[in-house]
Amino acid sequence: MMGIFRRIGSLFNRSALDREIEAELAAHICMRIEDNIAAGMSRREATRDARLRFGNATVTKERVAAMDTNLLLSSLWADARYALRQFAKNPGFAITAILMIALGTGASVAIFAFVDAALLKPLPYRDPTRIASVTETVKLMGRANLSYPDYLDWKRMNTVFQSFDVYAGGGDLLNTPTGAMPVPGLRVTDGFFRTLGVHPMLGRDFYEGEDLPGTGNTVILSYAGWQKWFAGRQDILGQKATLSGIPYTIVGVLPKDFDFAPRGGMQFWLPFHAKGSCDLRRSCHGLEGIARLKDGVTMQAALAEMQSIAAQLERQYPGDNRGQGAAVDPLSEIIVGDIRPILLTLLAGAGLLMVIASVNVASLLLVRSESRKREFALRGALGASRIRLIRQFLVESFVMVAVGSSIGVGLSFAAMRILMGLIPEFMMSQMPFLVGLGLNNHVLAFAIGISGLSLLLFALTPMLRLPLLSIRDGLAEGGRASAGRLWRRLGANLVIVELAIAVVLLVGAGLLAKSFYRLLHVDVHFHPEHLALVGVMVPETLYPKDQDVMTLQRKLTDRISALPGVESVGLTSTPPVSFNGNTDWIRFVGRPYDGQHIEVNMRDVSADYIHTLQAKLMRGRLFTDAEDDTKPKVVIINQTLAKMYFPNQDPIGQRFGNTDLDPKSLKEIIGVVDDIKEGSLDSEIWPAVYYPINQDQDRYFTMIVRTSEAEGSMLPTLVNTIHEVDRGLGTDNPIGFMDRIQQGPSTYLHRSSAWLVGGFAAIALILSVVGLYGVIAYSVSQRTREIGVRMALGAQRGSISQMVLKEASWLTAAGIGGGLICAIGAAILMRKLLFGTAVWDAPTLCGVALVLGASALLASYIPARRAASVDPMIALRCE
């Protein structure tokens, strides 16, 4: 066998082949010289005669090498043709084996392509491993946004960053001939793109200091924004773009392949001009940071220094920075952190499916090799060496793997396109690493690698049996009785492995499906059916005063409420089932205060908001539309806040304010509502405070409309009505609330993982049951004589069936038992993907055991029935 590999290797290593030929040629020349000397020649004459007889050494080497190569290729081609003839004689075996290889390869390669794009391929920035995400931390939410004063201090005091910049999300209204259109934009400090190592393809980057207040209004376009809004005009530099009523000068266009995944899909990049009370207030946190580490500085060292600086600022500003820490993480971890466990789970599932497919093919090859034992014994008797027979196995396995893997790679490409199409557009903007997903060098190398492992397994399976063969025994047995004994030993073990893997996949799919079901049935404490949402953007240039915004909101509410099919209208600064954030720090009047921040969700809502949601008022009252900034400040809290800070006490009438209890900040609690789900479906309920929107205006708000008909049909009417009120208003993301829940990131991730692992599990169930059927059926066929003897001696047909089913039951029980133990271990590894479901969920484990057990016994019933119907006279006569 080593000789075969050496000769094949010589085709690709010419120097090794030349050395072999030179050594052989030198040996022949020496032998000729000795013969000439023995014939009476002098050594000089003998040497000259030998060299003349063998001719030019280089020409001889080329001729011998060509003959050796041609002979080997000709022999391999003959083996390949013989393999194809064998497959044609056994089409059932060939098609089954090739399809199993294609199925396992296709699933594994498709999922690996996503893993490679998300986890292995470096980010498309200069030295991406040195780019870090830098934020603050708080006890309630872990990672938290930076304040602008903290950013300035961190930038000034650190010694570990080569550069440090921040960005803040948002959006603007772009003036177009058809009206104001909302566009995604990002405010960044002047060195943002230099920190990433990205240069505009047209124009320039922001100058140093261009983000300071008072500098000119400039903007850099993304490539997509340049194409969409300006038709890719080459003279775009120096042109004006009016955003939210303010003219900006276009100074650059970013490369086509650039996207910033943490805020994907941004089209307009503006310099960060610190203005307004939030930007200049240390307690207002709305920024995220990125930094480039200095050479030789590790993430751990950078984290240690930033934590030290955060602690120093906490001592210096105890009121604003109490409990504010620091977080420094690789930017890649921030981008793919949420999807990493899902991708690894799917890759493991695809790998297990590949193992099942490989085990099935290996078992088929083992049976086939046993049935061909007479053939190989006869070929050995006619002079074929064991190496020659092994080479035949290698070639047959290579042909089978080559065809199956080629089909599998084609299937994987189709699967990639299908999976990409299932990802919502809003999520794709956060996954720029998936752009160009396909059969790149890494993916093809992975496909070749698993194909090579399959080839090794499929070639070794019959090879391991071949040295045990005896020519005489092979000619005598014809491969029948021996095959039965071997298959009952090895085949049974393989089936146990298949069943165990199937259990792991089925349990994983069951747990993920139950998690998804429970996620969709989370009690959000309001009625999301028949709710339509439309975001509204109000330009400051058109409505500069809070009173102007309030008047506009009332006008919009009146117009929408008058539409047919509309039952009620509410406004909110942040719609439910969005995220836990937009928090406020509060301090209760009349209670001791130790400086610890009491952090709560903060939402501005209209008087009819709670009524529109049909959320439950637990006590007190709701807001009235008359409660504007001329009236005493009032708030509504949720039950979680009431239970946490007013246990066994009525919170109505209690007051709180900011951490300094500034008299202007004091507010009175007038009501308590049920725990409306403000965060994602799989998040915890946080304490929440609801302020009257008339007392705290926001120029971006969401209209929530309860309809008496299908909310989807109302969306165009709602958008048109808003534009009829003022064409200068922007509308954003009109959607029905149930669709919003279904398309949410947490829902999508749970749904996709459940469906994909469920698909793997279904295929694994089929393959494992088919494998068990094959083992039992082949065992019955090999024990025909034994069954005939038993029946001739008086055994009843029922006892024969029981004997076969007992064998199947032991295999099934062993596979399920081992699989359940492995499944619990696998569930522990993927527990981050589970929601409201324990890793040892008894109904799921029992359900999988029952389904797989029933399927396995049903598959075993057919060969058991066949065994019971054997005619003993015919069986004994055939044997």
Residue, then its C-alpha position, 0 to 999 in steps of 0.5 A: m500500500m505504501g508503494i501505491f502512495r509513493r508512486i502517486g506522490s512521485l507524480f507531484n514530486r519529480s525530484a524524488l522520482d529522478r532520484e529513484i531512476e538515477a539510483e536504479l540506472a546507476a545499479h544497472i551500470c555497475m552490474r554491466i561494468e562487473d560483467n564486462i570486467a569478468a569478460g576480460m575488459s579493463r575497468r576503463e573499457a568496461t565503464r565506457d562500454a556500459r555508459l555507451r550501452f545505456g546512453n544519455a542519462t537524462v534522456t533515459k530518465e525522461r523515458v523511464a519516468a514517462m513510461d512509469t507515469n503512463l503505466l500508473l495513470s493507465s492502471l488507475w484509469a482501468d481501475a476507475r472504469y472497473a469501479l464505474r461498471q461495479f456501480a452500474k451493476n449495483p445502482g441501488f448501492a451506488i445511488t444511496a451511497i452517493l446521495m448520503i455523501a452529497l447530503g452530509t457534505g452539502a450541509s456541512v459545507a453550507i454551514f461552514a461557509f457561514v462560520d468562515a464568514a462570521l468567525l474566521k475571516p478577518l474584518p475588512y479593516r486594516d489590522p483588524t485584531r488591533i481594533a477594540s470596542v470601548t464602552e462603559t459598564v453598569k451593573l444593570m446592563g453590563r456594557a453601556n454607552l459612553s458620555y461625551p465628557d467621559y470620552l474626552d477624559w478617557k482619550r486624554m488619560n489613556t496610554v494604550f490606544q493609538s487612536f480613540d473615537v466615538y460614534a452615535g446613531g440616529g437618522d436624518l431627513l434628506n430633502t428630495p424632489t418627492g419630499a423628505m425621506p428618512v435616511p440612516g446616518l451616523r455621527v462620528t468623531d474626526g478620526f473614526f475612519r482612520t482608526l478603522g484604517v478606511h480611506p474614501m474612494l472619492g474625496r477626503d476624510f474628515y480633517e482633524g478638529e472637524d468634529l468640534p463645535g462651530t466647524g462647517n457642516t460636512v458629510i461623507l457618503s457611503y457608496a450605497g447612499w451615493q448610488k441611491w440618492f445621487a445616481g453615482r455622480q462623479d461631480i458629487l464632491g462639493q455638492k450640498a445635501t440637505l439633512s433635517g433642514i440643514p445643508y451639508t457639503i459632501v466631501g467624500v464617498l466611502p469604498k463600495d465594500f465598506d460597512f460598519a457592522p455595529r451600525g450597518g447600512m449607514q448612508f450618511w456619515l456626519p462629524f460629531h458636533a457636541k451640542g445640546s444638554c445631553d452631549l455636554r452632560r456627563s450623566c447622559h450616555g449615548l456614545e459608543g467607542i472604537a479604538r486602535l491599540k498601540d503596537g504590543v498592547t494586548m486587550q487585557a492590558a488595555l482593559a486594565e488601564m481603562q478600568s483604572i481610569a474609570a475608577q479614578l473618574e468615579r472618585q472624581y465625579p461620584g454623582d455622575n460616575r458612580g458604578q461606571g466601569a469600562a469594557v474593552d473587547p475585540l470589535s469582532e466579538i461585538i459584531v458576531g458575539d450573539i450569533r457565534p453560539i448559533l453558528l457553532t451549534l449548527l456546524a456541530g449539527a451538520g457535522l453529526l449529520m455528516v458522521i451519520a451519513s459516513v457511518n451508513v456509507a461505511s456500513l454499506l461498503l462493509v457489507r458489499s466487501e463481504s459479498r465480494k469476498r469470493e470475487f477478491a479471493l478468486r482474483g488473489a488466486l489468479g495472481a493479484s497482490r493484496i496491494r493491487l486489491i487495496r488499490q481497487f478499493l481506493v479507486e472505487s472509494f475515490v470515484m464515489v467520494a468525488v461524485g458525491s462531494s461534487i454534488g454536495v458542494g453544488l447543494s451547499f451553494a444552493a443552500m447558502r443562497i436559500l439561507m441568505g434569502l431567509i435573513p431579514e434585510f434589517m439583519m443583513s445590514q448588521m452582517p456585512f461579513l456575509v456579503g459575497l458569501g460563497l465557495n471561497n478558498h477556505v470553504l473549498a479547502f474545508a470541502i476537500g478536507i472532509s472529502g479526504l476524511s471520507l475517502l480515508l474512512f471508506a477506503l479503510t473500511p474494506m481494507l481492514r477486512l482484506p488482510l483477514l481473508s484467506i483465499r481458500d476460505g473465501l472460495a469456499e464460503g463465498g462471503r456469506a456466513s462470515a459476513g453475517r457474523l461480522w455484520r452482527r458485531l460491527g454493523a450493530n455498533l455502527v447503528i448504536v452510534e447512529l441512533a445516539i447521534a440522532v438522539v442528540l440532534l432530536v433532543g437539540a431540535g426539541l429544546l430549541a423548538k420548545s424555546f421558540y414556542r415559549l418565546l412567542h408565547v411570552d406574556v407581553h402584558f398588552h394585546p399586540e394584535h391589530l396594532a400598527l406602528v409608524g415612526v415619525m421624524v420631525p425636523e427641528t428647522l420646521y418645528p423649533k419649539d417644544q410647543d410646536v411639536m406638541t401641536l403637531q402631535r395633537k394634529l396627527t393624532d386627531r387626523i389618524s383617529a378620524l380614519p375609518g377602522v382606527e380605534s385609538v392612537g398612542l405616541t411613545s418615544t420607544p415602542p414596546v418589545s424593543f430593548n431595555g435602554n434609554t434609561d434614567w437615574i432616579r432618587f426617591v424623596g424622603r429616603p436615605y441615599d447612598g449614591q447608588h444609581i437607581e436605573v430605570n427604563m424611561r419612556d415618553v408616552s401620550a395620554d392614550y398610549i396605555h389605552t391603545l396597548q390595552a395594557k392593564l392599569m393596576r392602580g391610580r390613574l393615567f395621564t390626561d392630554a392637558e398635562d403639559d409642561t405648565k402642569p405639575k410633573v407626574v409619572i406612571i411606573n410599572q409593577t416591577l418598580a413598585k414591587m422593588y422599591f415600594p414593597n407592602q406600600d402604596p406608591i401613589g403620591q410618592r415622589f422622586g427626582n434626579t440624583d440631586l433632587d433638583p426641585k425642577s426634576l421632582k415628579e409625582i407617581i399617579g399610577v401603576v401599570d402592568d409590566i409592559k414588555e419593553g425589552s426583547l422577548d427573551s429579556e428580563i422586565w426592568p423597572a420602568v417609568y412613563y413620562p407624559i410626552n407633553q412634558d418631555q418632547d422628542r422629535y422622533f416618536t412612534m405612532i401606535v394605532r389600534t385598528s379594527e381590521a388587518e393592521g397591514s392594510m392600514l399602513p399605507t393609509l397611515v403613512n399618506t395621512i402623515h404626509e398630508v399633514d406635512r410633506g416635510l415629516g419623515t415616516d420610518n418603518p411602518i409595520g404591524f406589531m405582530d410582524r415586528i415581533q416575528q421579525g425581531p432579532s431574538t425571534y429570528l435567531h431562535r426560529s432559524s436555529a430551531w428550524l435548521v437543527g430540526g431539519f438535521a434531526a429529521i434527516a438523522l432520524i431517517l438515516s438512523v432508522v434506515g441504518l437499523y433496518g439494514v442491520i436487522a434485515y441483513s442479519v435475518s438474511q444471513r441467519t436464514r439457515e438458523i431460522g429454518v432449523r429453529m422452525a423445523l425443531g418446533a419454534q413458533r413464528g411468534s418466537i422468531s419475530q420476538m427473537v428478531l425484535k429483541e435484537a433490534s430492541w437491544l440496539t435501540a435501547a443502547g443507542i437511545g440510552g447513550g444518546l440521551i446522556c450525550a444530548i444532555g451534555a450537548a444541551i449544556l453547551m448550547r444553553k445560551l440558545l435556550f429560553g425558558t427551557a431546562v437542558w434536562d427537560a423531561p418531556t423533550l427527552c422522553g418524547v425523543a426516546l419514544v419517537l425514536g424507539a417507536s420508529a426503530l421498532l417499526a423499521s424492525y417489524i418488517p424484517a421480523r415479519r419476513a423472518a417469521s414467514v421463512d419456510p424451513m424446508i426451502a431455507l434448509r434446501c437453499e443452504 
